[in-house]
Amino acid sequence: MKFIDFKNAFSKDPIIDIRNVITFFGKIDKRRLYEWQQKRYIERLANNYYIFSDYPMNDDLLKRIANTIYSPSYIALESALSYYQLIPLLFLLLNR
């Protein structure tokens, strides 16, 4: 398997699950994944989970990674309120 074929097949989803790769390509050689890590094409997130190195990291992606690796993952109330920009509004309403 060539990296360009791998990238084209999984470029739509930033998180790569090895089980999906095996389903799509059949058997995969783990040495190839290690080689791509050394060349900085992909980065290992956890067992069986990888991400493309050129994909930009942000908070939404980090939350998605956490939910993918450990589902269901927990998001704090303050984090959810901050995401929807409700914390400043609540602070103003409560301090009247």
NUBAPA-201563 format. One record per residue (C-alpha): residue in one letter; x, y, z. Coordinates in nm, 4 decimals. Example, Ala and Ser with C-alpha at 12.3 -4.5 7.8 and 13.67 -1.06 7.14 Angstrom:
BEGIN
rest | xx | yy | zz
A | 1.2300 | -0.4500 | 0.7800
S | 1.3670 | -0.1060 | 0.7140
This chain:
BEGIN
rest | xx | yy | zz
M | 0.0000 | 0.0000 | 0.0000
K | 0.1266 | 0.3458 | -0.0887
F | 0.0775 | 0.6482 | 0.1329
I | -0.0968 | 0.8466 | -0.1405
D | -0.3644 | 0.5746 | -0.1686
F | -0.3962 | 0.5684 | 0.2086
K | -0.4277 | 0.9482 | 0.2254
N | -0.6882 | 0.9595 | -0.0505
A | -0.8966 | 0.6901 | 0.1162
F | -0.8966 | 0.8482 | 0.4636
S | -0.8501 | 1.2215 | 0.4051
K | -1.2152 | 1.3061 | 0.4802
D | -1.1925 | 1.1975 | 0.8425
P | -0.8919 | 1.3279 | 1.0384
I | -0.8959 | 1.0373 | 1.2865
I | -0.7822 | 0.7084 | 1.1369
D | -0.8959 | 0.3869 | 1.3014
I | -0.6840 | 0.0890 | 1.2023
R | -0.9929 | -0.1330 | 1.1979
N | -1.1327 | 0.0835 | 0.9170
V | -0.8023 | 0.0605 | 0.7296
I | -0.8097 | -0.3184 | 0.7548
T | -1.1696 | -0.3216 | 0.6323
F | -1.0828 | -0.0980 | 0.3373
F | -0.7417 | -0.2361 | 0.2329
G | -0.7389 | -0.5822 | 0.3854
K | -0.4309 | -0.6782 | 0.5829
I | -0.1951 | -0.3919 | 0.6751
D | 0.1718 | -0.4133 | 0.7621
K | 0.2370 | -0.2403 | 1.0979
R | 0.5919 | -0.1615 | 0.9823
R | 0.4432 | 0.0655 | 0.7148
L | 0.2590 | 0.2661 | 0.9815
Y | 0.5789 | 0.2940 | 1.1839
E | 0.7674 | 0.4097 | 0.8737
W | 0.5040 | 0.6774 | 0.8039
Q | 0.5321 | 0.7938 | 1.1643
Q | 0.9069 | 0.8300 | 1.1263
K | 0.8573 | 1.0345 | 0.8092
R | 0.5973 | 1.2465 | 0.9981
Y | 0.3138 | 1.1634 | 0.7591
I | 0.0952 | 1.0404 | 1.0447
E | 0.0998 | 1.0649 | 1.4235
R | -0.0086 | 0.7967 | 1.6666
L | -0.2829 | 0.9063 | 1.9062
A | -0.3404 | 0.5806 | 2.0933
N | -0.3542 | 0.2104 | 2.0185
N | -0.5045 | 0.1711 | 1.6726
Y | -0.5749 | 0.5441 | 1.6272
Y | -0.3745 | 0.7796 | 1.4069
I | -0.4081 | 1.1280 | 1.2620
F | -0.2490 | 1.2933 | 0.9599
S | 0.0360 | 1.5213 | 1.0694
D | -0.0662 | 1.8060 | 0.8409
Y | -0.4179 | 1.8287 | 0.9869
P | -0.4602 | 2.1477 | 1.1964
M | -0.5327 | 2.0901 | 1.5650
N | -0.8045 | 2.2893 | 1.7391
D | -1.0353 | 2.2422 | 2.0377
D | -1.3116 | 2.0817 | 1.8335
L | -1.0729 | 1.8225 | 1.6944
L | -0.9333 | 1.7479 | 2.0408
K | -1.2853 | 1.6874 | 2.1724
R | -1.3607 | 1.4643 | 1.8769
I | -1.0396 | 1.2676 | 1.9340
A | -1.1288 | 1.2201 | 2.3007
N | -1.4782 | 1.1005 | 2.2102
T | -1.3446 | 0.8629 | 1.9463
I | -1.0778 | 0.7050 | 2.1660
Y | -1.2898 | 0.6854 | 2.4785
S | -1.6574 | 0.6959 | 2.4015
P | -1.8599 | 0.8416 | 2.5643
S | -1.6266 | 1.1118 | 2.6847
Y | -1.7182 | 1.3805 | 2.9329
I | -1.7270 | 1.7525 | 2.8574
A | -1.7516 | 1.9843 | 3.1558
L | -2.0464 | 2.2211 | 3.1860
E | -1.8143 | 2.5225 | 3.1817
S | -1.6545 | 2.3981 | 2.8607
A | -1.9920 | 2.3526 | 2.6917
L | -2.1147 | 2.6944 | 2.8034
S | -1.7914 | 2.8545 | 2.6878
Y | -1.8218 | 2.6836 | 2.3486
Y | -2.1634 | 2.8417 | 2.2946
Q | -2.0366 | 3.1719 | 2.4419
L | -2.2868 | 3.1645 | 2.7275
I | -2.0458 | 3.2096 | 3.0181
P | -2.0117 | 3.5889 | 2.9858
L | -2.3882 | 3.6166 | 2.9407
L | -2.4598 | 3.4084 | 3.2515
F | -2.2060 | 3.6070 | 3.4497
L | -2.3764 | 3.9333 | 3.3525
L | -2.7248 | 3.7981 | 3.4301
L | -2.6249 | 3.6616 | 3.7699
N | -2.4474 | 3.9819 | 3.8793
R | -2.7428 | 4.2171 | 3.8304
